[in-house]
Amino acid sequence: MTTKPIMLNGLLLAGIAALSAVSLLWGEHAFSFVQAMQDWWAGRHTVGAVILGELRLPRVVLAIMVGGTLGLSGAVLQGYLRNPLADPGLLGVSGGAALGAVCVFYTGLAQLGLAMLPLGGLLGAVGAAAMLVLLVGQGGALVLLLAGAALSSFTAALTALVLNLVPSPYASFEIMRWLMGSLTDRTLLDVLLALPGVCLGTVLMASSGRALDALTLGDDVATTLGFRLQGVTGVQMRIVLGTSLAVGSCVAVSGAIGFVGLVVPHVLRAVTGHRPSRLLLPAFLGGAVLLLGADVLVRLAATHKELQIGVVTALIGAPVFFHRVIQFRKRGGF
């Protein structure tokens, strides 16, 4: 690894630490952080312990998990598909998670407990991932793209159908708010529900780094170097399962948050020498920085109602992506 990526990772880690500190310490209610942490750890329900342990800490952890996962999955998909427009929503698993959560709203199961909504999203993500694996089979990257597009369209159509059938305007409003993405009012239970899928998915995606480097030379060269691209144990299956598990788990607890997986790899790719394996860790850290920063902006924004974080990431990401597109056009292509 060259000096640049090492320095980049250090800067991104420092950014995560700084933004996490701001998110944990800043707020309307002042209290001693150390005392609140001690009370929370000891199980004492003081005001500081409740605010820190049940509101701010889960929000910070989820911002790192979700942002990092989206950034990493975007880098992996762009490397595998050799398509700079690839992002985590391409495979349709995000749509499946959204559909599962919307169905929980529609059936009224959300009233049974706080865990019902993320569980519904998780089941929707698992169902979409299973359908994607069956559709792709032994097909290559083109089949994966087509299957993902078909699955995304199908889940979007079903989500629109459920929204159309919802009898209560209040339920429709709640569904739309959830679909815009948020880290507000999340608990450590949400963290625990998402953690297994995120960890397993991250390991599967990270294990594809060397294969992604070989794929920059073409499928034939990668196969010659000993990388199996298709099949149950192939690179494509690891990427599909890893992305599906990690992204689906995140969407199940946070809702749909766009542009992170699309923009972060673009911004960091030049610093890592355009080598896919070197981009994976910076993309994870960069995604965490972006989502932590967006969450801080959401909390600082002087509005009568807290903005949804998915709206903020889109407002941040879209101009950055427009700028990158203009740069690429001036150079004559990607």
N, C-alpha and C positions, 0 to 999 in steps of 0.2 A: 504494500500500500504506500502511495506517495505521501509527501508531506502535506499537500493540499487537502486530501480527504481527512487526514488526521486532525488538522487544524479546523476543518469544517465541522467534524463531529464534535470537537471540543467546544466550538462556538455554539453549536446547536444544543448541546447538553447544558451549557451555561444559560442559554435562552430558556430552556425548559425549567431549570432551577429558579431563575428569576421570575418568570411568569407564574410558576407554581406558588412561590412565596407571596407574590402580589395577590393571587386569587385566594390564598388561605388567610392572609392577614387583613386585606382590605374589606371594609363593609360598614354598614350603618351602625352596628353594635360593636363597641370597643370592649376588649377583654384581653387578659393575659394569655398569650399563645401557649406558653409552657404550662401554666396552670390548667388551661383548658385541655391540653393534650394529656396531662397526668390524670385529670378527672375522667376524660373519655376512656383512657386505657384501664382505669380502675373501675369503670362502670358506674360512676357517679353522674347523675343527670342534672348537672348544673347548666346554666344558660350557655356559657362558653363551650362546654363539652357537647351540647346538643347542636349548636351552630356549626362547630368545627367538624364533629364526627358524622353528623347525619345530613349536613347540607353542603359544606364546602369541600371536605375531603373526597367524598364520592364524585363530586363534580370535577375535581382536578384529575383524579385517577381515570375517570371515563374520558376526559378530554385527551389525555396522553394515549390511552388505549385505542380510542376510536380514531383520532387523528393519525397516530402512528400506523395503524392497520390500513387506513385508506391510502396513506402515502406509499407504504410498502407494496400494497396490492397494485396500485397504479404503476409503480416502477416495474414490477414483475410482468404485468400484462403488456405494457409497452415494449418491454424487452423481448418477450416471447412472440408477440404478434408482429413485432417490428413496425408498430403503428403508433405514432406519437399522439393520436387521438384516443387511444384505448384508456379506459378508466374502469373502476370497480363496478359501475352500473351496467357495464357492457354485457355481463353474463346473465343478467336477469334475476340474480339471487336477491339483490336489494329490493326489487319489485315483489318477489315472493315474500320477503319478510314484511314489507309494507302491507301486502294483501292479508297476511296472517293477522297482523295487528288490527287492521280495519275490520276483519271478520269478528274479532273479539269485541270491538266497539259495537258492531251491528247486532250481535247476538245478546249483548248485555252481560257477557261473562266478565267484562272489566270491573263490574261492581262487586265481584266475589273476592277480590283481593288485589293488592298492588302487583303481585307477581304474574297475574293473568295476561297483562298486556305484553311484557317481554317474552313470556312463554309462547304466546300466540305468534309473535313475530319470529321467534326461534323455530317453531314448527313450520311456519311458512317458508323460512329460509332453507330448512332441511329438505322440505318437499320440492322446492325449486332446484336445489342442488342435485337431488336424486333424478329429477326429470332431465336436468342438463346433462348429467353423466350418461343417462340412457340415450338421449338424442345424439350426443357426440360419438359414443362408441369408440370405434377404431379410426374415426375421421381425424383429419389434421386441423391446422389453424383456421382454414377457411370454413370448415364445418363448425368449428367452435364459434366463430363470428356469427355465422348464420343461425346457429342454435340459440346463441345468446340474444340476438336481435328478435327472434321469434318468441322466446320466452319472455323477454322484456315487454313486447307488445301484448302478449297474452295476459300477463299479470296486470299490466296497466289497464287493459280493457275490463278485467274482472274487478279491479279496484274502483274504476269509474262506475261500473254496474252497481256495486255495493253502495257507493255514495249516492247514486240515483235512487236507490230503494230505501235509504235511511228515512224513517218517518219523522224523526225529530230534528229540527234545525240546530238545536244545541249539540246533538250527537254529530251532525255534519261539521259543525264548527270545531269540535274537539278532534275529529279525524283530520281535518285540514291542518290544524295546528300541529298535530303529531307528525304528519307527513312533511312538514317544513323542517323538522329536526330541532332537537333541544336537549340540553343537559340539565335543565331546571328540575328540581324536585326528584332527582334520582337518588337512590340509596345504595348502601353497600350490597344489598341483595341484587340490584341490577349489575353491579360489578361482578359478583360471584356467578351470576347466570351467564354473563358474556365471557368470563375469563377462560373456561376450558376450551371453547371454540377458538378464541383469539390465540391462545398459546399453541394449540395443535396446528391451526392454520398458519401461524407465523413460522413455525418450524418447517412445515412443508414448503412454504414459499421460499424461505431462506436457503433450503437445501438445493434449490434449482439454480443458484448463482453461477456455478461453473458451466452448467449447460447453456445458460443464457449467453455467456461469453462465446461459447462455441457456435451458437446459432447466429451470431453476427456475421459469421463466414458462410452461412447457408445450411440448409437441412442436411445435404449430403456430407458436408465436412463434419458436422456435428455427429452424424451417425458413424462416420469413419473413425472419429475420435472415441467412440465407445458409448455415446449417449443414446439411450433408447427413447425415442420421442413419443411414440404412441404405445397403447397397451395399458394394462392394469398397473404396472410398475413404471410406466413411462413418465417423462418430464411433464407432458401435457396433463396427465391425470393428477400428478402432484400439485400442479398449478391450479387446476380447476377445483380440486377438493380443498386445497389450502385457502384459496380466495373465497370460495363459497362458505367455508366454516367461519373464517375470521370476519369477513364483511357481513355475512348474515347475522352473526352474533352481535356485531356492533349496531347494525341497523335495528335489530330487535329491541335494543334498549335506548337508542338515541333518536330513532327516526332517520329519515333520509337526509344526509348532509352531502351536498355536491361540491364539485370543483377541487376538493383537496387532493384526491388521487390523480386528477388531470394536471393540475398546475405545479404541484410540488416537484415531481420528477423533472419537468421542463426547466424549472428555475435552477435546480441543482446539477443537472446532467453535465453541463460544461465544466463544472468544477471538478467532477470525478473522472474526467478524461474520456467521457462517452463509453465507459466500460460498464455493462449492466451489473456485474457482481459488486462493483465498488459503489454503485448507486443505492443498493438496498438499504444499508444501515442509515446513510444520510436521509433517504426518503422517509424512513420511519420516524427519525428524529425531527425532520422538517415538518412532517404532517402533524406531529404532536405540538410543535411550536406554533404552527398556523392555527390549530384549533384552540390551543390555550389562549393565544392572542385574541382570537375572535370571541372567545368566551369572556375575556376581560373587557373587551369593547362592549359586549352585550350588557354587562353589569354596570359599566361606566356611562353608557348612553343615557342622556337625560330625556327619556320618553315616559309618558304616563303608563305605558305597558311594555314589559320586557320584550325585546326583539327575539325572534327565533334565530338560533345560531346558524341554521341552514341558509337563511336569508343573508346573514352577514358574510358567510364564506363565499356565497355567490357574488355579492357585491365586491368582495376583495379579489376573488379569483378571476372573475370575468375580465376586468381591465388588464390584469397581469397577462392573461392568456391572449387578449387582443394585442398587447404589446409584443408578445413572443411571435404571434402570427405575422405581424408587420415586419419584425426582424427577419424571420425566415423568408418572407417574400422578397425582401431586399437582397438576401443572399442567393436567391434563385431556387429555393426548395429546402426541404428538411435535411 
